[in-house]
Amino acid sequence: MKYYYVYILHCSDNLTHTGITDNLSASYIAHQQGIDSRSFTYERRPIKLLFHQSFETIEQAIYFENKIKDWSEKKKRALAFGKLDLFQILTECKAVTQLDEENVICAPSVNHTQEYSM
């Protein structure tokens, strides 16, 4: 069975790159070696693989990739490091912030942010 992968890369400038592929190792090598000079990661090497998730259909993978591409760096790192408590907080915070007309700011504590920083 063929699988499709959504992955998150950590770049040398502390940004992340989210992508989709049907060959995770080949994509990682291409990003690491800078095969495509137009790639987001080209001038941000070296990179590290933070996270990957396999899917049985390309449609599932595309849906998931599109979802997480819009996430904050903190939320992506929470997913990558399995910190679902922080992930939940970030998800709730985004919902509260979007719904609140008074612009209430909801953010994790400083200790959590420092714990997950790269």
N, CA, C and O of each residue as an XYZ file, in Angstrom:
472
protein
N       0.841     -1.181      0.000
C       0.000      0.000      0.000
C       0.883      1.241      0.000
O       1.889      1.299      0.708
N       0.504      2.217     -0.788
C       1.235      3.479     -0.861
C       0.743      4.412      0.232
O      -0.457      4.503      0.491
N       1.689      5.113      0.879
C       1.351      6.080      1.917
C       1.792      7.472      1.498
O       2.711      7.644      0.697
N       1.118      8.449      2.057
C       1.454      9.851      1.861
C       1.790     10.421      3.231
O       1.183     10.046      4.233
N       2.746     11.316      3.268
C       3.240     11.831      4.539
C       3.130     13.348      4.582
O       3.451     14.040      3.615
N       2.677     13.842      5.706
C       2.751     15.262      6.008
C       3.871     15.394      7.027
O       3.925     14.646      8.003
N       4.759     16.346      6.797
C       5.918     16.487      7.662
C       6.131     17.946      8.061
O       5.693     18.870      7.375
N       6.812     18.124      9.185
C       7.216     19.450      9.642
C       8.726     19.419      9.813
O       9.273     18.556     10.500
N       9.389     20.376      9.174
C      10.835     20.521      9.294
C      11.168     21.733     10.146
O      10.495     22.761     10.062
N      12.196     21.618     10.961
C      12.720     22.754     11.715
C      13.908     23.293     10.927
O      14.829     22.548     10.592
N      13.882     24.584     10.636
C      14.943     25.210      9.845
C      15.970     25.889     10.751
O      15.711     26.124     11.931
N      17.121     26.197     10.194
C      18.220     26.791     10.969
C      17.866     28.157     11.541
O      18.486     28.588     12.513
N      16.889     28.847     10.967
C      16.471     30.157     11.477
C      15.283     30.041     12.442
O      14.628     31.035     12.756
N      15.020     28.820     12.904
C      13.946     28.503     13.858
C      12.539     28.604     13.290
O      11.572     28.544     14.049
N      12.397     28.754     11.998
C      11.082     28.664     11.367
C      10.797     27.198     11.049
O      11.696     26.358     11.088
N       9.559     26.908     10.741
C       9.209     25.547     10.338
C       8.698     25.550      8.909
O       8.204     26.555      8.398
N       8.832     24.408      8.294
C       8.300     24.190      6.944
C       7.422     22.950      6.997
O       7.838     21.914      7.517
N       6.235     23.047      6.471
C       5.310     21.925      6.417
C       5.168     21.487      4.971
O       5.000     22.315      4.075
N       5.236     20.185      4.750
C       5.142     19.673      3.393
C       4.418     18.345      3.333
O       4.029     17.773      4.351
N       4.251     17.876      2.114
C       3.580     16.605      1.851
C       4.400     15.847      0.812
O       4.964     16.447     -0.103
N       4.462     14.527      0.961
C       5.253     13.718      0.037
C       4.768     12.277      0.074
O       4.051     11.869      0.987
N       5.172     11.519     -0.932
C       4.930     10.074     -0.895
C       6.243      9.324     -0.658
O       6.274      8.093     -0.644
N       7.340     10.097     -0.471
C       8.643      9.491     -0.173
C       9.357     10.396      0.836
O      10.061     11.335      0.464
N       9.160     10.095      2.099
C       9.657     10.955      3.169
C      11.176     11.099      3.148
O      11.694     12.208      3.281
N      11.885     10.001      2.984
C      13.351     10.081      3.017
C      13.892     10.882      1.833
O      14.833     11.659      1.993
N      13.315     10.702      0.660
C      13.779     11.449     -0.516
C      13.495     12.948     -0.357
O      14.318     13.779     -0.741
N      12.351     13.288      0.201
C      12.025     14.701      0.416
C      12.968     15.329      1.435
O      13.440     16.451      1.255
N      13.235     14.584      2.509
C      14.151     15.093      3.529
C      15.531     15.351      2.927
O      16.124     16.406      3.155
N      16.033     14.405      2.171
C      17.354     14.554      1.544
C      17.360     15.735      0.585
O      18.323     16.502      0.561
N      16.307     15.893     -0.202
C      16.228     17.007     -1.148
C      16.250     18.358     -0.423
O      16.922     19.292     -0.862
N      15.519     18.455      0.678
C      15.538     19.695      1.456
C      16.919     19.916      2.072
O      17.443     21.030      2.033
N      17.500     18.884      2.630
C      18.789     18.999      3.312
C      19.913     19.369      2.342
O      20.814     20.132      2.689
N      19.853     18.828      1.134
C      20.899     19.090      0.144
C      20.646     20.357     -0.671
O      21.529     20.803     -1.403
N      19.459     20.938     -0.554
C      19.154     22.156     -1.295
C      19.004     21.926     -2.785
O      19.488     22.717     -3.595
N      18.342     20.858     -3.142
C      18.156     20.499     -4.558
C      17.409     21.591     -5.330
O      17.750     21.887     -6.475
N      16.400     22.183     -4.705
C      15.579     23.204     -5.364
C      15.852     24.567     -4.731
O      15.488     24.806     -3.579
N      16.484     25.447     -5.474
C      16.841     26.766     -4.941
C      15.624     27.645     -4.657
O      15.742     28.674     -3.993
N      14.452     27.240     -5.159
C      13.215     27.998     -4.896
C      12.497     27.526     -3.640
O      11.497     28.116     -3.232
N      13.000     26.475     -3.035
C      12.368     25.895     -1.851
C      12.494     26.831     -0.645
O      13.492     27.536     -0.498
N      11.480     26.828      0.203
C      11.485     27.609      1.437
C      12.711     27.289      2.291
O      13.256     28.172      2.952
N      13.138     26.046      2.278
C      14.236     25.606      3.139
C      15.623     25.843      2.536
O      16.628     25.639      3.218
N      15.696     26.262      1.294
C      16.982     26.342      0.597
C      18.021     27.161      1.368
O      19.150     26.704      1.548
N      17.663     28.342      1.817
C      18.600     29.194      2.556
C      18.428     29.068      4.066
O      18.952     29.885      4.823
N      17.700     28.052      4.500
C      17.439     27.848      5.918
C      18.007     26.516      6.414
O      17.571     25.987      7.436
N      18.967     25.991      5.691
C      19.590     24.728      6.061
C      20.698     24.969      7.070
O      21.277     26.055      7.099
N      21.004     23.979      7.898
C      20.472     22.621      7.890
C      19.073     22.562      8.497
O      18.665     23.449      9.247
N      18.356     21.505      8.159
C      17.006     21.288      8.659
C      16.972     20.008      9.484
O      17.845     19.147      9.377
N      15.921     19.913     10.320
C      15.691     18.691     11.099
C      14.233     18.287     10.905
O      13.349     19.140     10.818
N      13.994     17.007     10.841
C      12.633     16.502     10.762
C      12.051     16.502     12.179
O      12.539     15.800     13.064
N      10.992     17.308     12.376
C      10.344     17.379     13.684
C       9.189     16.402     13.814
O       8.951     15.851     14.889
N       8.472     16.186     12.720
C       7.224     15.441     12.803
C       6.873     14.880     11.435
O       7.160     15.494     10.407
N       6.254     13.713     11.430
C       5.629     13.211     10.211
C       4.448     12.325     10.590
O       4.442     11.666     11.630
N       3.462     12.332      9.723
C       2.260     11.521      9.910
C       1.912     10.897      8.572
O       1.904     11.582      7.549
N       1.627      9.610      8.571
C       1.280      8.929      7.318
C      -0.233      8.897      7.129
O      -1.002      8.884      8.091
N      -0.633      8.884      5.872
C      -2.037      8.827      5.474
C      -2.178      7.839      4.326
O      -1.262      7.666      3.521
N      -3.329      7.198      4.262
C      -3.557      6.218      3.208
C      -4.001      6.847      1.897
O      -3.824      6.248      0.836
N      -4.571      8.037      1.952
C      -5.004      8.704      0.716
C      -4.367     10.079      0.619
O      -4.068     10.713      1.631
N      -4.166     10.528     -0.604
C      -3.602     11.855     -0.838
C      -4.569     12.929     -0.340
O      -4.141     13.989      0.118
N      -5.864     12.658     -0.430
C      -6.863     13.629      0.020
C      -6.748     13.880      1.526
O      -6.827     15.024      1.975
N      -6.562     12.811      2.303
C      -6.386     12.965      3.749
C      -5.130     13.782      4.055
O      -5.149     14.674      4.904
N      -4.053     13.471      3.363
C      -2.788     14.162      3.591
C      -2.896     15.646      3.230
O      -2.416     16.502      3.974
N      -3.514     15.946      2.113
C      -3.680     17.344      1.687
C      -4.533     18.102      2.688
O      -4.225     19.247      3.020
N      -5.592     17.487      3.171
C      -6.463     18.127      4.154
C      -5.665     18.471      5.415
O      -5.734     19.599      5.902
N      -4.916     17.513      5.938
C      -4.137     17.723      7.151
C      -3.051     18.779      6.938
O      -2.851     19.653      7.782
N      -2.357     18.690      5.812
C      -1.301     19.664      5.518
C      -1.875     21.073      5.483
O      -1.303     21.992      6.068
N      -2.996     21.248      4.805
C      -3.620     22.572      4.730
C      -4.015     23.089      6.102
O      -3.911     24.286      6.369
N      -4.468     22.198      6.971
C      -4.825     22.588      8.342
C      -3.609     23.105      9.097
O      -3.650     24.194      9.670
N      -2.529     22.333      9.103
C      -1.408     22.719      9.951
C      -0.542     23.824      9.351
O       0.221     24.465     10.074
N      -0.645     24.056      8.050
C       0.108     25.170      7.462
C      -0.333     26.505      8.040
O       0.456     27.448      8.084
N      -1.568     26.597      8.480
C      -2.085     27.844      9.046
C      -1.793     27.987     10.538
O      -2.064     29.037     11.121
N      -1.249     26.956     11.156
C      -0.983     26.988     12.595
C       0.234     27.849     12.917
O       1.101     28.072     12.073
N       0.274     28.322     14.149
C       1.436     29.072     14.633
C       2.623     28.122     14.798
O       2.461     26.902     14.827
N       3.807     28.701     14.903
C       5.013     27.901     15.145
C       4.873     27.121     16.456
O       5.260     25.955     16.526
N       4.323     27.760     17.493
C       4.174     27.102     18.792
C       3.235     25.902     18.699
O       3.492     24.857     19.296
N       2.174     26.057     17.967
C       1.213     24.962     17.834
C       1.823     23.796     17.056
O       1.597     22.634     17.396
N       2.593     24.104     16.018
C       3.271     23.043     15.254
C       4.266     22.292     16.128
O       4.365     21.067     16.060
N       5.008     23.040     16.954
C       5.979     22.392     17.842
C       5.278     21.551     18.905
O       5.768     20.484     19.273
N       4.140     22.022     19.396
C       3.377     21.238     20.378
C       2.965     19.904     19.772
O       3.061     18.867     20.428
N       2.514     19.925     18.536
C       2.173     18.682     17.847
C       3.410     17.805     17.673
O       3.370     16.607     17.953
N       4.500     18.397     17.215
C       5.716     17.643     16.928
C       6.298     16.975     18.161
O       6.817     15.862     18.077
N       6.219     17.638     19.296
C       6.821     17.103     20.514
C       5.835     16.348     21.390
O       6.157     15.967     22.515
N       4.628     16.131     20.867
C       3.647     15.349     21.612
C       3.143     16.029     22.866
O       2.666     15.363     23.785
N       3.239     17.329     22.915
C       2.781     18.089     24.073
C       1.319     18.485     23.845
O       1.003     19.649     23.599
N       0.460     17.507     23.930
C      -0.936     17.739     23.600
C      -1.619     18.691     24.564
O      -2.614     19.318     24.200
N      -1.110     18.816     25.788
C      -1.689     19.796     26.694
C      -1.463     21.203     26.152
O      -2.386     22.018     26.158
N      -0.266     21.500     25.689
C       0.012     22.796     25.084
C      -0.746     22.929     23.775
O      -1.286     23.993     23.472
N      -0.787     21.871     23.008
C      -1.529     21.863     21.749
C      -2.986     22.242     21.999
O      -3.552     23.056     21.269
N      -3.592     21.657     23.025
C      -4.980     21.955     23.366
C      -5.145     23.417     23.759
O      -6.103     24.072     23.349
N      -4.208     23.924     24.553
C      -4.272     25.325     24.969
C      -4.190     26.253     23.765
O      -4.963     27.204     23.651
N      -3.261     25.977     22.878
C      -3.108     26.820     21.703
C      -4.349     26.785     20.822
O      -4.749     27.806     20.263
N      -4.957     25.611     20.700
C      -6.184     25.474     19.921
C      -7.307     26.280     20.554
O      -8.023     27.004     19.863
N      -7.462     26.155     21.864
C      -8.501     26.899     22.573
C      -8.251     28.397     22.494
O      -9.184     29.181     22.320
N      -7.002     28.789     22.621
C      -6.669     30.205     22.575
C      -7.031     30.819     21.229
O      -7.570     31.924     21.171
N      -6.741     30.119     20.174
C      -7.062     30.644     18.852
C      -8.566     30.806     18.702
O      -9.027     31.799     18.138
N      -9.336     29.846     19.197
C     -10.788     29.926     19.115
C     -11.307     31.100     19.939
O     -12.176     31.839     19.476
N     -10.790     31.281     21.147
C     -11.215     32.386     22.007
C     -10.867     33.718     21.360
O     -11.691     34.632     21.324
N      -9.650     33.825     20.850
C      -9.202     35.074     20.245
C     -10.046     35.421     19.026
O     -10.382     36.588     18.820
N     -10.389     34.433     18.226
C     -11.174     34.697     17.027
C     -12.606     35.105     17.358
O     -13.208     35.894     16.629
N     -13.158     34.577     18.448
C     -14.548     34.845     18.790
C     -14.724     36.072     19.661
O     -15.821     36.629     19.711
N     -13.679     36.513     20.351
C     -13.794     37.599     21.314
C     -13.670     38.949     20.627
O     -12.663     39.232     19.977
N     -14.676     39.769     20.771
C     -14.668     41.079     20.131
C     -13.788     42.079     20.873
O     -13.431     43.117     20.315
N     -13.435     41.784     22.112
C     -12.602     42.698     22.900
C     -11.125     42.350     22.792
O     -10.313     42.910     23.529
N     -10.754     41.446     21.898
C      -9.364     41.053     21.653
C      -8.662     40.542     22.905
O      -7.538     40.951     23.196
N      -9.310     39.658     23.643
C      -8.681     39.035     24.799
C      -7.536     38.168     24.296
O      -7.710     37.366     23.379
N      -6.379     38.332     24.896
C      -5.209     37.559     24.480
C      -5.073     36.348     25.390
O      -5.057     36.476     26.615
N      -4.977     35.195     24.792
C      -4.824     33.947     25.530
C      -3.539     33.300     25.062
O      -3.388     33.013     23.874
N      -2.623     33.068     25.960
C      -1.340     32.463     25.583
C      -0.865     31.535     26.686
O      -1.221     31.716     27.850
N      -0.061     30.540     26.325
C       0.479     29.646     27.352
C       1.427     30.414     28.266
O       1.920     31.481     27.899
N       1.679     29.875     29.450
C       2.584     30.522     30.400
C       3.993     30.558     29.834
O       4.333     29.807     28.920
N       4.798     31.436     30.390
C       6.180     31.576     29.944
C       6.940     30.261     30.100
O       7.757     29.920     29.244
N       6.687     29.525     31.170
C       7.376     28.255     31.382
C       7.108     27.276     30.251
O       8.026     26.597     29.791
N       5.867     27.193     29.798
C       5.561     26.291     28.685
C       6.273     26.731     27.413
O       6.845     25.903     26.704
N       6.241     28.023     27.121
C       6.873     28.523     25.906
C       8.367     28.221     25.919
O       8.920     27.771     24.916
N       9.020     28.468     27.050
C      10.460     28.199     27.127
C      10.745     26.711     27.013
O      11.750     26.318     26.421
N       9.884     25.887     27.566
C      10.096     24.451     27.542
C      10.098     23.906     26.121
O      10.810     22.944     25.833
N       9.313     24.503     25.228
C       9.175     23.970     23.886
C       9.965     24.760     22.847
O       9.933     24.414     21.666
N      10.666     25.803     23.254
C      11.409     26.583     22.271
C      12.599     25.769     21.763
O      13.108     24.885     22.452
N      13.015     26.080     20.582
C      14.125     25.356     19.945
C      15.415     26.116     20.130
O      16.465     25.673     19.667
